């Protein structure tokens, strides 16, 4: 399968990038591989967010596609639900069913749940139609959330999260 990434490669890259305990990252990624299989792209980046019922998220990084190479990506997103606090995190996203890298630039829905108290590891899934992304987040802050929302993935940074 030359057009996808194997689990060992992804765990190594994620552990190096996120700089946290390899065992906890490997367990989080293992569950994604069991449910979704091998991704054909991944995202490395960082983001910051805050919320009080309504939440906002701003991030950016690099999309690494197995066939088409690297592209810069930025994202913003609103959310609503049980949300309080703020966080700053490194993100590692497994991207599925992305055959043309231009298709990453879209709005993609999400149901999220996370809890950061000083530091923590969280995971959330985003998806629309066939495209899906599983984000592993490692960061700091004080934030608890159980929300619905979306990410708007763009080529350039945006101030408005909609």
SULVEN-V144313 format. One record per pair of residues at least 6 apart in sequence whose C-alpha atoms are under 8 Angstrom apart, sorted by sequence separation. I is the first residue (numbers start at 0). J is the second residue. D is the distance in Angstrom with one decimal. If there is no record, write none. Layout:
<<I,J,D> <I,J,D>>
This chain:
<<14,20,7.3> <48,54,7.2> <49,55,5.6> <62,68,8.0> <63,69,4.6> <97,103,7.1> <125,131,5.6> <126,132,6.3> <14,21,5.3> <48,55,5.4> <49,56,6.8> <62,69,5.4> <63,70,6.8> <114,121,7.1> <124,131,7.3> <125,132,5.1> <48,56,4.2> <61,69,6.5> <62,70,5.1> <113,121,5.5> <124,132,5.8> <125,133,6.3> <47,56,5.9> <48,57,6.2> <61,70,5.7> <62,71,6.1> <112,121,7.7> <113,122,7.2> <124,133,4.5> <125,134,8.0> <151,160,7.5> <14,24,6.6> <46,56,6.9> <47,57,5.5> <61,71,4.7> <62,72,6.4> <112,122,7.6> <123,133,5.8> <124,134,6.3> <151,161,7.2> <10,21,7.8> <13,24,7.4> <14,25,7.8> <46,57,5.4> <47,58,6.4> <60,71,6.0> <61,72,5.7> <111,122,7.9> <112,123,6.8> <122,133,7.0> <123,134,5.4> <46,58,3.8> <59,71,7.6> <60,72,5.5> <111,123,5.4> <122,134,5.5> <123,135,6.8> <45,58,5.6> <46,59,6.5> <59,72,5.6> <60,73,6.4> <110,123,7.1> <111,124,7.1> <122,135,4.5> <10,24,7.2> <44,58,7.2> <45,59,5.9> <59,73,4.0> <109,123,7.6> <110,124,6.8> <121,135,5.8> <122,136,6.0> <10,25,5.7> <44,59,5.5> <45,60,6.4> <58,73,5.7> <59,74,5.9> <109,124,6.2> <110,125,7.1> <120,135,7.1> <121,136,5.0> <44,60,3.8> <57,73,7.8> <58,74,5.1> <109,125,4.5> <120,136,5.6> <121,137,6.5> <43,60,5.5> <44,61,6.3> <57,74,5.8> <58,75,6.4> <108,125,5.4> <109,126,6.6> <120,137,4.6> <10,28,7.0> <42,60,6.7> <43,61,5.5> <56,74,7.8> <57,75,4.5> <107,125,6.1> <108,126,5.5> <119,137,5.7> <120,138,6.8> <42,61,5.5> <43,62,6.7> <56,75,5.4> <57,76,6.7> <107,126,5.5> <108,127,6.3> <118,137,7.4> <119,138,5.7> <42,62,4.5> <43,63,7.9> <55,75,7.3> <56,76,5.1> <107,127,5.6> <118,138,5.4> <119,139,6.5> <41,62,5.8> <42,63,6.0> <55,76,5.7> <56,77,6.5> <118,139,4.2> <6,28,8.0> <40,62,6.9> <41,63,5.3> <55,77,4.6> <117,139,5.0> <118,140,6.4> <6,29,7.6> <40,63,5.4> <41,64,6.6> <54,77,5.5> <55,78,6.4> <115,138,7.5> <116,139,7.1> <117,140,5.0> <40,64,4.2> <53,77,7.1> <54,78,4.9> <115,139,6.5> <116,140,6.0> <117,141,5.9> <125,149,7.6> <39,64,6.3> <40,65,5.8> <53,78,5.7> <54,79,6.1> <115,140,5.8> <116,141,4.7> <6,32,7.1> <39,65,5.7> <53,79,4.6> <115,141,5.2> <116,142,6.7> <16,43,7.5> <52,79,5.8> <53,80,6.7> <114,141,7.6> <115,142,5.1> <52,80,5.4> <54,82,6.6> <114,142,5.6> <115,143,6.4> <52,81,5.5> <53,82,6.8> <86,115,7.3> <113,142,7.6> <114,143,4.4> <51,81,7.8> <52,82,4.8> <70,100,7.9> <113,143,5.8> <114,144,6.5> <6,37,7.1> <51,82,5.2> <52,83,6.5> <112,143,7.7> <113,144,5.4> <5,37,6.1> <50,82,5.4> <51,83,4.5> <67,99,7.8> <72,104,7.8> <112,144,5.3> <113,145,6.8> <4,37,5.9> <5,38,7.9> <50,83,5.0> <51,84,6.6> <67,100,7.0> <96,129,6.1> <97,130,6.1> <111,144,7.2> <112,145,4.3> <3,37,5.9> <4,38,5.8> <49,83,7.2> <50,84,5.6> <95,129,7.8> <96,130,5.2> <111,145,5.6> <112,146,6.5> <3,38,5.5> <4,39,6.0> <49,84,5.6> <50,85,6.4> <95,130,5.8> <96,131,7.0> <110,145,7.6> <111,146,5.2> <3,39,4.1> <4,40,7.4> <49,85,4.0> <64,100,7.3> <94,130,7.5> <95,131,5.2> <110,146,5.8> <111,147,6.2> <2,39,6.0> <3,40,7.2> <48,85,5.6> <49,86,6.4> <94,131,5.9> <95,132,6.2> <110,147,4.5> <47,85,7.6> <48,86,5.5> <94,132,4.5> <109,147,5.7> <110,148,6.5> <47,86,5.7> <48,87,6.6> <93,132,5.5> <94,133,6.7> <108,147,7.8> <109,148,5.3> <47,87,4.3> <92,132,6.1> <93,133,5.1> <108,148,6.0> <109,149,5.1> <46,87,5.9> <47,88,6.3> <92,133,5.3> <93,134,6.4> <108,149,4.1> <109,150,7.4> <45,87,7.6> <46,88,5.5> <92,134,4.1> <107,149,5.4> <108,150,6.5> <45,88,5.6> <46,89,6.4> <91,134,5.6> <92,135,6.1> <106,149,6.6> <107,150,5.3> <45,89,4.2> <46,90,7.1> <90,134,6.4> <91,135,5.2> <106,150,5.6> <107,151,6.4> <44,89,5.9> <45,90,5.3> <90,135,5.7> <91,136,6.5> <106,151,4.2> <107,152,7.8> <43,89,7.7> <44,90,5.2> <90,136,4.6> <105,151,5.9> <106,152,6.1> <43,90,5.9> <44,91,6.6> <89,136,5.7> <90,137,6.6> <104,151,7.5> <105,152,5.3> <42,90,7.6> <43,91,4.8> <88,136,6.0> <89,137,5.4> <104,152,4.9> <105,153,6.9> <42,91,5.5> <43,92,6.6> <88,137,5.3> <89,138,6.0> <103,152,6.8> <104,153,5.0> <41,91,7.1> <42,92,4.7> <88,138,3.9> <104,154,6.9> <41,92,5.3> <42,93,6.6> <87,138,5.7> <88,139,6.3> <41,93,4.6> <42,94,7.4> <86,138,6.9> <87,139,5.6> <40,93,6.4> <41,94,5.2> <86,139,5.7> <87,140,6.3> <40,94,4.9> <86,140,4.2> <38,93,5.9> <39,94,6.3> <40,95,6.8> <85,140,5.7> <86,141,6.2> <38,94,5.5> <39,95,5.9> <84,140,7.6> <85,141,5.6> <86,142,6.2> <38,95,4.9> <39,96,6.8> <40,97,7.1> <84,141,5.4> <85,142,5.1> <37,95,7.7> <38,96,7.4> <39,97,6.7> <84,142,4.1> <39,98,7.9> <83,142,5.6> <84,143,6.6> <35,95,7.9> <82,142,7.3> <83,143,5.6> <4,65,7.1> <82,143,5.8> <83,144,6.5> <3,65,6.1> <81,143,7.6> <82,144,4.2> <2,65,5.6> <81,144,5.3> <82,145,6.4> <1,65,7.9> <2,66,6.2> <80,144,7.4> <81,145,5.1> <82,146,6.9> <80,145,6.0> <81,146,6.0> <80,146,4.3> <79,146,5.3> <80,147,6.5> <78,146,6.0> <79,147,5.7> <78,147,5.4> <79,148,6.4> <78,148,4.1> <77,148,5.8> <78,149,6.7> <17,89,6.3> <76,148,7.0> <77,149,6.3> <17,90,7.4> <76,149,5.5> <77,150,7.3> <17,91,7.5> <76,150,4.4> <16,91,8.0> <75,150,5.6> <76,151,5.9> <74,150,6.1> <75,151,5.4> <74,151,5.3> <75,152,6.8> <13,91,6.4> <74,152,4.4> <73,152,5.6> <74,153,6.0> <72,152,6.6> <73,153,5.2> <72,153,6.0> <73,154,6.1> <72,154,5.4> <73,155,6.2> <74,156,7.3> <75,157,7.1> <71,154,6.5> <72,155,7.3> <73,156,5.7> <74,157,7.8> <75,158,8.0> <77,160,6.0> <73,157,7.9> <75,159,7.6> <76,160,5.0> <77,161,6.6> <75,160,4.8> <76,161,6.4> <75,161,7.2> <50,142,8.0> <49,142,7.6> <27,122,7.6> <59,156,7.8> <31,133,7.3> <57,160,7.6> <56,160,7.5> <55,160,6.9> <28,135,7.9> <27,135,7.5> <19,137,7.6> <17,137,6.7>>
